[in-house]
Amino acid sequence: DTYITDDTEAVAAIIDERAINATVGYAKQSTRFDGLTLDPVTARKIKLLKLSLTIATPNDPKESEELTRITAGMEGTYGKGKYCPGGPQTCKDLEALSKILAESRDAKQLQEAWTGWHAIARPMRKDFTRYVALANKGAQELGFKDNGAMWRSKYDMAPDDFAKELDRLWEQVKPLYLSLHAYVRGRLHQKYGDAVPASGPIPAYLLGNMWAQEWDNIYPLVAPASADPGYDVTALLKKKNTDWKQMVKYGEGFFVSLGFDPLPQTFWERSLFLKPSDREVVCHASAWDVDAVTDLRLKMCVQVTGEDFLTIHHELGHNFYQRAYDQQPPMFRDSANDGFHEAIGDTIALSVTPEYLVKIGLLDKAPDTSKDIGLLLHKALEKIAFLPFGLVIDQWRWKVFSGEIPPEKYNETWWQLRLKYQGIAPPAGRSEEDFDAGAKYHVAANVPYMRYFLADILQFQFHRALAQTAGCTSPLNRCSIYGNKEAGAKLNGMLQMGLSQPWQDALEKIAGARQMDASAIRDYFAPLQKWLDEQNEGKAVGW
């Protein structure tokens, strides 16, 4: 990621293959202990070993090689995908097409960019069908019903119970999504006329994102008249002549204010903070614990912007989580479930409020809460719009793995689920010639997706619990735990557990409850819900 050449890519591929094969081998060897009574710690380690895989290759060497080749091929097809409307000189990759989706307001151009990208997935369809059969065989050899059941088994509850739990959480937050959908549809109807029905689903290509998973790119089209929050973080940072190091120091300072130790000196010596001029690097921000103990590093190309200010707080959440569980046995050095790691980073970002900016000297005075609707709407277009999409990706794959969705209905059922949960529709003329699910990276690359839905739910539950511990009496969207050692101790108590206990125990440690609860989202966005309902009065809600 920090030195991209053909050689380093080849070496990384070899190491990845060795690691996967070793893990599969150990997982399959561990099945000889099935049915034996083991002490709880050993039993949990063996269970986690099996569940550390997102795919298990079948025992047959030919089928194992075929599955590895197919998964690498689908990811390669996705990575090389381009839309070339008029020959090689006109080719556009995903980045260029996504820029059109984000910035263009021409419905015809938007539809063309959307359709052009989705066409790249058609050749994957046959391989995907074979991948499903082989992945299921590998999962069954490990004792799971199918590959989807293997994915769902990671969550310390029966796979089918986990699926029901997700539907319960969605029902909690659905009223807010319906209000947001109706408001956005109304504003887009004003902009695009009959291309957006007054009471039906929204065309998928008009929401500012290739997969309609986040809608914040169309914020300028739907912003309220009183959208100005009264400050601009980028401008505040530049006014203080903030450099990249001070940006990261602000993030570190947040955790130190909660009672955490500062980051080690090696963090500052070994991280990548700026884009080098002499080589290719992946600038996408990520947090690393290279030795799974104290060698913590941040990899991002820091720019002095409000967006990167938030990103740094988020990424350091991962680093402080990694350090908190470094005393656990190696198998337990991870988050309580895969949603927790992402949620912790976002929980910290939710504390970046105007009041926090005042405390660290960036802002003179926090604006009145009447200024919050624009900020809340922008955040809802990102977080609330995402929730049903976060569900659909794996709902669809689980049904594919179980056989409930046969290959001849892949595309039909994909759009049925997207209509049911998201209230969106594709351009006319989609058929089983298309394979629109494969136009999303995580489907093409065999990456489970439910962690992102869980993170979206959990971050608000964590934020509410920590804000209550900190004694915050402001509206939840204005609460920051900055400087509160009691909230810091509660957070650290949960982080230190790592993966050693079921996630329900970790949740109880931080939130005092063993069940995930999406009502915290409703609390956080309560002022926005009231405002949306006023805007939607007399208009159709739902589709």
C-alpha positions as CSV (number, residue, x, y, z in Angstrom):
1,D,0.0,0.0,0.0
2,T,2.9,2.4,0.6
3,Y,5.2,1.2,-2.3
4,I,3.2,0.0,-5.3
5,T,5.3,-1.8,-8.0
6,D,4.7,-4.9,-10.0
7,D,7.2,-6.7,-7.7
8,T,5.5,-5.6,-4.5
9,E,2.1,-6.6,-5.9
10,A,3.4,-10.0,-6.9
11,V,5.0,-10.6,-3.4
12,A,1.8,-9.5,-1.7
13,A,-0.2,-11.9,-3.7
14,I,2.1,-14.8,-2.8
15,I,2.0,-13.9,0.9
16,D,-1.8,-13.6,0.8
17,E,-2.2,-17.0,-0.8
18,R,0.1,-18.6,1.8
19,A,-1.8,-17.0,4.6
20,I,-5.2,-18.1,3.3
21,N,-4.0,-21.7,2.6
22,A,-2.4,-21.9,6.1
23,T,-5.6,-20.6,7.7
24,V,-7.8,-23.0,5.7
25,G,-5.5,-25.9,6.6
26,Y,-5.6,-25.1,10.4
27,A,-9.4,-24.6,10.3
28,K,-9.9,-28.0,8.6
29,Q,-7.5,-29.7,11.0
30,S,-9.5,-28.3,13.9
31,T,-12.7,-30.1,12.8
32,R,-11.2,-33.3,14.5
33,F,-12.1,-31.6,17.8
34,D,-15.8,-31.3,16.8
35,G,-18.0,-32.9,19.4
36,L,-15.4,-32.9,22.1
37,T,-15.9,-31.0,25.4
38,L,-13.2,-28.3,25.5
39,D,-12.6,-25.5,28.0
40,P,-14.4,-22.4,27.0
41,V,-11.3,-20.4,25.9
42,T,-10.0,-23.2,23.7
43,A,-13.4,-23.8,22.2
44,R,-13.8,-20.1,21.4
45,K,-10.3,-20.0,19.7
46,I,-11.1,-23.0,17.5
47,K,-14.5,-21.5,16.6
48,L,-12.8,-18.2,15.7
49,L,-10.2,-20.0,13.6
50,K,-12.9,-21.5,11.4
51,L,-14.8,-18.2,11.2
52,S,-11.8,-16.1,10.3
53,L,-12.3,-17.2,6.7
54,T,-14.6,-15.5,4.3
55,I,-14.2,-18.4,1.9
56,A,-13.1,-22.0,2.5
57,T,-11.6,-23.8,-0.5
58,P,-12.9,-27.4,-1.0
59,N,-10.7,-30.3,-0.1
60,D,-10.4,-31.4,-3.8
61,P,-7.2,-29.7,-5.1
62,K,-8.6,-29.1,-8.5
63,E,-11.8,-27.4,-7.1
64,S,-9.6,-25.5,-4.6
65,E,-7.5,-24.1,-7.4
66,E,-10.6,-23.3,-9.5
67,L,-12.2,-21.4,-6.7
68,T,-9.0,-19.4,-6.0
69,R,-8.7,-18.6,-9.8
70,I,-12.4,-17.6,-10.1
71,T,-12.3,-15.2,-7.0
72,A,-9.1,-13.6,-8.3
73,G,-10.6,-13.3,-11.8
74,M,-13.8,-11.6,-10.6
75,E,-11.9,-9.1,-8.5
76,G,-9.6,-8.5,-11.5
77,T,-12.6,-8.0,-13.8
78,Y,-14.0,-5.4,-11.4
79,G,-10.6,-3.6,-11.0
80,K,-10.0,-3.4,-14.7
81,G,-13.6,-2.3,-15.4
82,K,-14.1,0.6,-17.8
83,Y,-16.9,2.1,-19.9
84,C,-15.8,3.0,-23.4
85,P,-18.7,4.5,-25.3
86,G,-16.7,5.5,-28.4
87,G,-13.6,3.3,-28.5
88,P,-10.4,3.1,-26.4
89,Q,-9.8,6.9,-26.3
90,T,-13.2,7.5,-24.6
91,C,-12.7,5.0,-21.7
92,K,-13.8,6.0,-18.2
93,D,-12.9,4.0,-15.1
94,L,-15.0,3.8,-11.9
95,E,-13.4,7.0,-10.4
96,A,-14.2,9.0,-13.5
97,L,-17.8,7.6,-13.7
98,S,-18.3,8.2,-10.0
99,K,-17.3,11.8,-10.4
100,I,-20.0,12.2,-13.0
101,L,-22.6,10.6,-10.6
102,A,-21.5,13.0,-7.9
103,E,-21.3,16.2,-9.8
104,S,-23.4,16.1,-12.9
105,R,-27.0,17.3,-12.8
106,D,-27.9,16.1,-16.3
107,A,-30.3,13.1,-16.0
108,K,-29.2,11.7,-19.4
109,Q,-25.5,11.8,-18.6
110,L,-26.1,10.3,-15.2
111,Q,-28.1,7.4,-16.6
112,E,-25.4,6.7,-19.2
113,A,-22.6,6.7,-16.6
114,W,-24.6,4.4,-14.3
115,T,-25.5,2.0,-17.2
116,G,-21.9,2.1,-18.5
117,W,-20.4,1.0,-15.2
118,H,-23.0,-1.7,-14.4
119,A,-22.2,-3.4,-17.8
120,I,-18.7,-4.3,-16.5
121,A,-20.3,-7.0,-14.3
122,R,-22.1,-9.0,-17.0
123,P,-19.0,-11.2,-17.8
124,M,-18.8,-12.2,-14.1
125,R,-22.2,-13.9,-14.0
126,K,-21.1,-17.4,-15.1
127,D,-18.1,-17.4,-12.8
128,F,-20.2,-16.1,-9.9
129,T,-22.6,-19.0,-10.2
130,R,-19.6,-21.5,-10.1
131,Y,-18.1,-19.6,-7.2
132,V,-21.3,-20.0,-5.2
133,A,-21.3,-23.7,-5.7
134,L,-17.6,-24.2,-4.7
135,A,-17.7,-21.7,-1.8
136,N,-20.7,-23.7,-0.4
137,K,-18.9,-27.0,-0.8
138,G,-15.9,-25.6,1.2
139,A,-18.2,-24.2,3.9
140,Q,-20.1,-27.5,4.1
141,E,-16.8,-29.4,4.6
142,L,-16.2,-27.2,7.7
143,G,-19.6,-28.1,9.0
144,F,-21.7,-25.1,7.9
145,K,-25.0,-25.3,6.0
146,D,-23.7,-23.0,3.2
147,N,-21.3,-20.1,2.8
148,G,-23.8,-17.5,3.9
149,A,-24.5,-19.5,7.1
150,M,-20.7,-19.5,7.7
151,W,-20.6,-15.7,7.4
152,R,-23.6,-15.3,9.8
153,S,-22.1,-17.7,12.3
154,K,-19.4,-15.1,13.3
155,Y,-21.9,-13.3,15.5
156,D,-22.2,-15.4,18.7
157,M,-25.8,-16.4,17.9
158,A,-27.6,-18.9,15.7
159,P,-27.2,-17.8,12.0
160,D,-31.0,-17.5,11.5
161,D,-31.5,-15.6,14.8
162,F,-28.8,-13.1,13.6
163,A,-30.8,-12.5,10.3
164,K,-34.0,-11.8,12.4
165,E,-32.1,-9.4,14.6
166,L,-31.1,-7.3,11.6
167,D,-34.7,-7.1,10.5
168,R,-35.7,-5.9,14.0
169,L,-33.0,-3.2,13.9
170,W,-34.2,-2.1,10.4
171,E,-37.8,-1.8,11.6
172,Q,-36.6,0.5,14.4
173,V,-34.9,3.0,12.0
174,K,-37.2,2.6,9.0
175,P,-39.6,5.5,9.9
176,L,-36.7,7.9,9.7
177,Y,-35.5,6.5,6.4
178,L,-39.0,6.8,4.9
179,S,-39.2,10.5,5.9
180,L,-35.8,11.1,4.4
181,H,-36.7,9.2,1.2
182,A,-39.9,11.2,0.8
183,Y,-38.2,14.5,1.3
184,V,-35.4,13.8,-1.1
185,R,-37.8,12.4,-3.7
186,G,-39.8,15.6,-3.5
187,R,-36.8,17.8,-4.1
188,L,-35.5,15.6,-6.9
189,H,-39.0,15.7,-8.5
190,Q,-38.7,19.5,-8.5
191,K,-35.3,19.2,-10.2
192,Y,-35.8,16.4,-12.7
193,G,-39.6,16.5,-13.3
194,D,-41.4,13.3,-14.2
195,A,-38.1,11.3,-14.3
196,V,-38.7,11.1,-10.5
197,P,-42.2,10.0,-9.6
198,A,-44.0,12.0,-6.9
199,S,-44.9,8.8,-5.0
200,G,-42.8,5.9,-6.4
201,P,-39.2,4.7,-6.1
202,I,-36.4,7.1,-6.9
203,P,-34.2,6.2,-10.0
204,A,-31.0,4.8,-8.7
205,Y,-28.8,6.9,-10.9
206,L,-30.0,10.3,-9.5
207,L,-28.8,9.9,-5.9
208,G,-25.2,11.0,-6.4
209,N,-23.5,7.6,-5.9
210,M,-23.0,4.6,-8.3
211,W,-24.8,2.3,-5.9
212,A,-27.2,4.9,-4.3
213,Q,-25.6,3.8,-1.0
214,E,-24.9,7.3,0.3
215,W,-26.7,10.5,-0.9
216,D,-24.5,13.2,0.5
217,N,-23.3,14.2,-3.0
218,I,-26.7,15.6,-3.8
219,Y,-26.9,17.7,-0.6
220,P,-26.8,20.9,-2.7
221,L,-30.0,19.8,-4.4
222,V,-31.9,19.1,-1.2
223,A,-30.3,21.5,1.3
224,P,-32.7,23.5,3.5
225,A,-32.8,27.3,3.0
226,S,-31.1,27.7,6.5
227,A,-28.3,25.3,5.7
228,D,-25.3,27.4,6.9
229,P,-24.1,25.8,10.2
230,G,-22.3,29.0,11.2
231,Y,-18.7,27.7,10.7
232,D,-16.5,25.8,8.2
233,V,-13.9,23.5,9.8
234,T,-11.5,23.7,6.8
235,A,-11.5,27.5,7.1
236,L,-11.0,27.3,10.8
237,L,-8.0,24.9,10.4
238,K,-6.4,27.1,7.7
239,K,-6.9,30.3,9.8
240,K,-4.8,28.6,12.6
241,N,-2.1,27.7,10.0
242,T,-2.6,24.0,10.9
243,D,-0.2,21.5,9.3
244,W,-0.5,17.8,8.9
245,K,1.2,17.0,12.2
246,Q,-1.1,19.3,14.2
247,M,-4.1,17.6,12.4
248,V,-3.0,14.3,13.8
249,K,-2.1,15.8,17.2
250,Y,-5.7,17.1,17.5
251,G,-6.9,13.5,17.0
252,E,-4.4,12.1,19.5
253,G,-5.3,14.8,22.0
254,F,-8.9,13.7,21.9
255,F,-7.9,10.2,23.2
256,V,-5.4,11.6,25.7
257,S,-8.2,13.8,27.1
258,L,-10.2,10.6,27.9
259,G,-7.3,9.1,29.8
260,F,-5.5,7.1,27.1
261,D,-1.7,7.2,26.8
262,P,-0.2,9.2,23.9
263,L,0.8,7.3,20.8
264,P,4.3,5.8,20.8
265,Q,7.2,7.6,19.2
266,T,7.4,4.9,16.5
267,F,3.9,5.9,15.3
268,W,5.3,9.3,14.3
269,E,8.4,7.8,12.7
270,R,6.8,5.0,10.7
271,S,3.4,6.2,9.6
272,L,2.7,7.6,6.2
273,F,1.1,11.1,6.6
274,L,1.9,12.7,3.2
275,K,1.7,11.5,-0.4
276,P,5.3,10.9,-1.5
277,S,6.5,12.3,-4.8
278,D,8.8,9.4,-5.8
279,R,6.4,6.4,-5.8
280,E,2.8,5.2,-6.0
281,V,0.9,4.7,-2.8
282,V,-2.7,3.9,-1.7
283,C,-3.9,7.2,-0.2
284,H,-7.1,5.7,1.2
285,A,-6.9,6.2,5.0
286,S,-6.3,3.1,7.1
287,A,-4.9,2.2,10.6
288,W,-2.4,-0.5,11.2
289,D,-0.9,-2.5,14.1
290,V,2.0,-4.1,12.2
291,D,3.2,-6.4,15.0
292,A,-0.3,-6.7,16.7
293,V,1.3,-5.1,19.8
294,T,2.7,-1.6,19.8
295,D,3.8,-0.9,16.3
296,L,0.8,1.3,15.5
297,R,0.7,3.3,12.2
298,L,-1.6,5.5,10.2
299,K,-1.6,5.5,6.4
300,M,-3.2,8.5,4.8
301,C,-2.2,11.4,2.6
302,V,-3.3,14.2,5.1
303,Q,-4.8,17.3,3.6
304,V,-5.8,20.2,5.9
305,T,-9.6,19.9,5.4
306,G,-12.6,19.4,7.7
307,E,-13.1,15.9,6.1
308,D,-9.6,14.8,6.9
309,F,-10.0,16.2,10.4
310,L,-12.9,13.8,11.0
311,T,-11.1,10.9,9.2
312,I,-8.1,11.3,11.5
313,H,-10.3,11.0,14.6
314,H,-12.0,8.0,13.0
315,E,-8.7,6.2,12.1
316,L,-7.0,6.8,15.4
317,G,-10.1,5.1,17.0
318,H,-8.8,1.9,15.3
319,N,-5.3,2.5,16.5
320,F,-6.3,3.0,20.1
321,Y,-8.6,-0.1,19.9
322,Q,-5.7,-2.1,18.6
323,R,-3.5,-1.0,21.4
324,A,-6.2,-1.6,24.1
325,Y,-6.5,-5.3,23.2
326,D,-2.7,-6.0,22.7
327,Q,-2.5,-8.0,25.9
328,Q,-5.1,-10.6,24.8
329,P,-3.9,-13.9,23.3
330,P,-3.3,-13.5,19.5
331,M,-6.6,-15.1,18.5
332,F,-8.5,-12.5,20.6
333,R,-6.7,-9.4,19.2
334,D,-9.6,-8.0,17.2
335,S,-12.8,-6.2,17.8
336,A,-15.8,-7.8,19.6
337,N,-17.4,-8.3,16.2
338,D,-16.4,-6.9,12.8
339,G,-18.9,-4.0,13.2
340,F,-17.3,-2.8,16.5
341,H,-14.0,-1.7,14.9
342,E,-15.7,0.6,12.4
343,A,-18.2,1.7,15.0
344,I,-15.5,2.9,17.4
345,G,-13.9,5.1,14.8
346,D,-17.3,6.6,14.0
347,T,-18.3,7.0,17.6
348,I,-15.3,9.3,18.2
349,A,-16.1,11.2,15.0
350,L,-19.6,11.9,16.4
351,S,-18.0,13.8,19.3
352,V,-16.5,16.3,16.9
353,T,-19.2,18.9,17.7
354,P,-19.1,22.7,17.7
355,E,-18.6,22.5,21.5
356,Y,-15.5,20.3,21.0
357,L,-14.1,22.7,18.4
358,V,-14.5,25.5,21.0
359,K,-12.7,23.5,23.7
360,I,-9.6,22.9,21.4
361,G,-9.5,26.6,20.4
362,L,-10.6,26.3,16.7
363,L,-14.0,28.0,17.2
364,D,-14.8,31.0,19.3
365,K,-18.4,30.2,20.1
366,A,-20.8,27.3,19.3
367,P,-23.7,28.4,17.0
368,D,-27.2,28.1,18.3
369,T,-28.8,24.6,17.8
370,S,-31.3,26.1,15.3
371,K,-28.3,25.9,12.9
372,D,-28.1,22.1,13.1
373,I,-30.7,21.0,10.5
374,G,-28.3,21.4,7.6
375,L,-25.6,19.4,9.4
376,L,-28.1,16.7,10.4
377,L,-29.5,16.4,6.9
378,H,-26.0,16.1,5.4
379,K,-25.2,13.4,8.0
380,A,-28.5,11.6,7.4
381,L,-27.8,11.5,3.6
382,E,-24.6,9.6,4.5
383,K,-25.6,7.5,7.5
384,I,-29.4,6.9,7.2
385,A,-29.5,6.5,3.4
386,F,-26.8,3.8,3.8
387,L,-28.7,1.5,6.2
388,P,-31.0,-0.3,3.8
389,F,-28.2,-0.7,1.3
390,G,-26.0,-2.2,4.1
391,L,-28.7,-4.8,4.6
392,V,-29.5,-5.6,1.0
393,I,-26.0,-6.7,-0.1
394,D,-25.8,-9.6,2.2
395,Q,-29.5,-10.3,2.4
396,W,-29.2,-11.0,-1.4
397,R,-26.0,-13.1,-1.1
398,W,-27.3,-15.2,1.8
399,K,-30.4,-16.1,-0.3
400,V,-28.1,-16.9,-3.2
401,F,-25.8,-19.2,-1.1
402,S,-28.9,-21.0,0.4
403,G,-30.4,-21.6,-3.0
404,E,-33.5,-19.5,-2.3
405,I,-32.4,-17.3,-5.2
406,P,-31.5,-19.4,-8.3
407,P,-29.0,-18.2,-10.9
408,E,-31.8,-17.4,-13.4
409,K,-33.2,-14.9,-11.0
410,Y,-30.1,-13.1,-9.8
411,N,-30.9,-9.7,-11.3
412,E,-34.7,-9.8,-10.8
413,T,-34.3,-10.5,-7.0
414,W,-31.5,-8.0,-6.6
415,W,-33.8,-5.2,-7.7
416,Q,-36.8,-6.6,-5.8
417,L,-34.7,-6.3,-2.6
418,R,-33.5,-2.9,-3.5
419,L,-37.0,-1.7,-4.1
420,K,-38.3,-3.3,-0.9
421,Y,-35.6,-1.8,1.4
422,Q,-34.3,1.3,-0.4
423,G,-37.3,2.4,-2.5
424,I,-35.1,2.8,-5.6
425,A,-35.4,1.4,-9.1
426,P,-33.0,0.9,-12.0
427,P,-33.3,2.5,-15.5
428,A,-35.7,0.6,-17.7
429,G,-34.6,-2.5,-19.6
430,R,-32.6,-4.4,-16.9
431,S,-32.7,-8.2,-17.5
432,E,-31.0,-11.5,-16.6
433,E,-28.4,-10.6,-19.2
434,D,-27.2,-8.1,-16.5
435,F,-25.5,-8.9,-13.2
436,D,-25.9,-5.6,-11.3
437,A,-24.9,-7.0,-7.9
438,G,-21.4,-7.7,-9.4
439,A,-21.0,-4.0,-10.1
440,K,-20.3,-3.5,-6.3
441,Y,-16.7,-4.4,-5.2
442,H,-17.7,-6.4,-2.2
443,V,-19.8,-8.8,-4.3
444,A,-17.1,-9.3,-6.9
445,A,-14.4,-9.7,-4.3
446,N,-16.1,-12.0,-1.8
447,V,-16.1,-9.5,1.0
448,P,-18.9,-9.7,3.6
449,Y,-20.8,-6.4,4.1
450,M,-22.9,-6.7,7.2
451,R,-20.2,-5.1,9.4
452,Y,-21.0,-1.7,7.8
453,F,-24.7,-2.0,8.7
454,L,-23.8,-3.0,12.3
455,A,-21.2,-0.2,12.6
456,D,-23.8,2.3,11.5
457,I,-26.2,1.1,14.3
458,L,-23.6,0.6,17.0
459,Q,-21.8,4.0,16.7
460,F,-25.0,5.8,17.8
461,Q,-25.7,3.4,20.6
462,F,-22.1,3.8,21.9
463,H,-22.3,7.6,21.5
464,R,-25.5,7.8,23.5
465,A,-24.2,5.5,26.3
466,L,-20.9,7.4,26.6
467,A,-22.6,10.8,26.4
468,Q,-24.9,9.7,29.3
469,T,-21.8,8.6,31.3
470,A,-20.2,12.0,30.6
471,G,-23.4,13.7,32.0
472,C,-24.3,15.4,28.7
473,T,-27.7,17.1,28.9
474,S,-27.6,18.8,25.4
475,P,-29.4,17.3,22.4
476,L,-27.5,14.1,21.5
477,N,-26.1,15.5,18.2
478,R,-24.4,18.2,20.3
479,C,-22.8,15.9,22.9
480,S,-19.0,15.4,23.0
481,I,-17.2,13.1,25.4
482,Y,-13.9,15.1,24.9
483,G,-12.1,15.5,28.3
484,N,-14.3,13.1,30.2
485,K,-12.2,10.5,32.0
486,E,-15.2,8.5,33.2
487,A,-16.5,8.0,29.6
488,G,-12.9,7.2,28.6
489,A,-12.6,4.5,31.3
490,K,-15.9,2.9,30.2
491,L,-14.7,3.0,26.5
492,N,-11.3,1.5,27.4
493,G,-12.9,-1.3,29.5
494,M,-14.7,-2.5,26.4
495,L,-11.8,-2.0,24.0
496,Q,-9.5,-4.1,26.2
497,M,-11.8,-7.1,25.9
498,G,-11.0,-7.5,22.2
499,L,-12.6,-10.6,20.8
500,S,-12.1,-12.6,24.0
501,Q,-15.9,-12.6,24.9
502,P,-19.1,-12.7,22.9
503,W,-19.9,-9.2,21.5
504,Q,-23.0,-9.1,23.7
505,D,-20.6,-9.0,26.8
506,A,-18.6,-6.1,25.2
507,L,-21.8,-4.2,24.3
508,E,-23.0,-4.6,27.9
509,K,-19.7,-3.2,29.2
510,I,-20.1,0.0,27.2
511,A,-23.9,0.4,26.8
512,G,-25.3,-1.5,29.8
513,A,-27.4,-3.6,27.4
514,R,-26.9,-7.0,25.6
515,Q,-29.0,-6.1,22.6
516,M,-28.2,-3.8,19.7
517,D,-30.6,-0.8,19.8
518,A,-31.2,1.5,16.8
519,S,-33.3,3.9,18.9
520,A,-30.2,5.9,19.6
521,I,-30.2,6.9,15.9
522,R,-33.8,8.2,16.3
523,D,-32.6,10.2,19.3
524,Y,-29.6,11.7,17.5
525,F,-31.7,12.7,14.5
526,A,-34.8,13.7,16.4
527,P,-34.6,17.4,15.4
528,L,-34.2,16.4,11.7
529,Q,-37.2,13.9,11.9
530,K,-39.4,16.7,13.2
531,W,-38.3,19.0,10.4
532,L,-38.6,16.3,7.7
533,D,-42.2,15.6,8.8
534,E,-43.1,19.3,8.5
535,Q,-41.6,19.4,4.9
536,N,-43.4,16.2,3.9
537,E,-46.8,17.3,5.2
538,G,-49.5,16.4,2.6
539,K,-47.1,14.5,0.5
540,A,-46.8,10.7,-0.1
541,V,-44.4,8.8,2.1
542,G,-43.2,5.4,1.0
543,W,-43.4,3.9,-2.5
